[in-house]
Each structure stands twice: as C-alpha cells, then as structure tokens.
Amino acid sequence: MEVDYGTYLVTQASISGGRDTETIVEAAIAGGVDVVQLREKGRPVRDRVALARRLREPTAAAGVPLIVNDRVDVAVAADADGVHLGDEDLPVPAAREQLGPDAVIGRSVSTVAAAHEAVDAGADYLGVGAVFETSSKDVDDDEEGIGTDRVRAIAEAVDVPFVGIGGIDTDNAADVVAAGADGVAVISAITAADDPEAATRELDAAVQTGRERRGGVEA
C-alpha cells in the first residue's frame, strides 16, 4: 500500500496522562496523523489484540495505516496493515511469509549497515534511531543519540522510506526530515501532550518545513 510516513504515532498508554489509547489515537487522526503504530509495551498479548481490533475501525475509516509493534500474531488477529520489527523479533522474510505480500513491514535500524541488511531482507520502510536521547524507548547506549548526520548517511544509502525516531518533538522534527527522513515517529510528543490533536498538527507542520528545507538547502 502507498504510505505517507510524515507524522507517525507510536502509542504508549502509560505516558498518556490517564487517557486511554483510543482517545489519543482519535485525537491524532483528527490532527492529521499519517500512521499509527500500536506499541503498548508491558500489556498482555490478549489486551493488545483487543485494543488493536478497537483501533482498526477508526484508522481504516480515516485511511491511516495501523501497524503493530513486534507481534506478527497480533497484527494477524487484528487485521492490521503491517508490523514493525526490532532486533529481537521475527526476521523480515518470516513476517512476510505470515502476513503476505501486501503487508507493510518496517524494521528498526541504527546504522547504514543495518539499513542495507533490512532493505535486502525486504523491509518496506525503516525506523531510524534513536536520533536523540529518549526516555520513552529502551535502547542500547550505542544506538542512542545517533544524530542527524547518521540520518543523512542512511538517506544516501537506501531507497526505501524511513522515519526518524527517538527524542523527536516539534523543535527538532524539521531538522530530522531536512536531513533525509521521510517523516518522524513519536511517542511522548503526541501521547503526553495536553492536546494531542494540536500536537499532531504542529508536528505535521514541522515535517512539512523539513521537507521544504530538504527541497532547497539541506540542513
């Protein structure tokens, strides 16, 4: 499927200020989010399946791809559009075999070599990071704060779309996109915001600014 990866929400109810994930996702959709990834680390698989099924209707109605973090089985059970995989998850070819040729499969990478490997394995898009230091996602020290220079290097190395992730907000999103990312994936910048809808709109505006900068003078 054709996907615009500009503004990409990764859900995590534990930092939503007591609001449920459905409320955050609906607000993000109203704000123009492009992709929703169901993450919800720490919740039982049964709960994640139920939540993914509840999110399927509003995301489908809005034409927003629903991606499941890590769990191919949850993606299948909820009829999600795809899955996002990390180092500890199924290999991309195994996920493709289970999900089929039309599924959207993403892969987390932090280096140019890993990006090449993921693309060769058949990943449709990449999540590159952590670009900046982050408290929302557990990453190894050598994978945190890779910076926009690494983003630029990966943009020059591969032809598939990718989002920058890790410590990204409205203040630095444009820099990440100007460096070559197709968009930005965020957790707290939307989920923890007082007004998730407005936060999504502001993030989208920053992404558009980054795209304009990339089209003119590189950051």
Steps between C-alpha positions, in 0.01 A plus 500: 500500500605860440599660830594854596725458804504870590345500847513160664349438846631218719253434782583448867214542748732513801606856410159626383405680820223257585333518158437178311677415177182526294458863611859585406472329162170667415648839587807428289281397208308826533836678496604333174729219614630285212577168674407344836716231657355303790785454747369466858805330649419309816139421419394136456468376144127440546452865597705618204289295261180646644638853480627451145156380395340809657746724315444325169169675427602866555836459327347322201223759474761776491727316257778492760715183498495305827835339576567265792828516687693171524212252494409343167232291673327814630513657154337191350233479771404866458525511119753782536681643199839381611762459768813675621788274599807540719815299553331248731196441278430273205722554195337705227466203257322290767260784575436544128418132466236529772357839406509479122638717221274800563588548867709798605811378683734739675834437665688692770861586413772727632781462245552509126598133502182402682296711261649316201432167667136588574436619146660187354272292726195670355405772748257755356619780725745562783484657844837672553615593848516584769580831330513688831506387860164358604325385814205341318687211345765264637802503272863399536750779567656459156158536336396821676570849377618396155425852375397649168833417335412130529152577367658667200738208443215249503295719264791492256545123539149357448200565279216393730314758710592540864398689811728641763407399855628577847481829687321676214260788557378810320829679571723251318270309261575733209875438543449123481291523184732756342783252557319241286231323704159470338335574831525468876366239741414626848360368823494770767482799263139402427401252771612714793385831351223694671327523161601203281304631201678836504833328566448283191427806287810677630715195433360469148583866436857436617526201264381715210757765592770233495388380159513855366850545641613172348362609163703820518807522717590196705522538877 
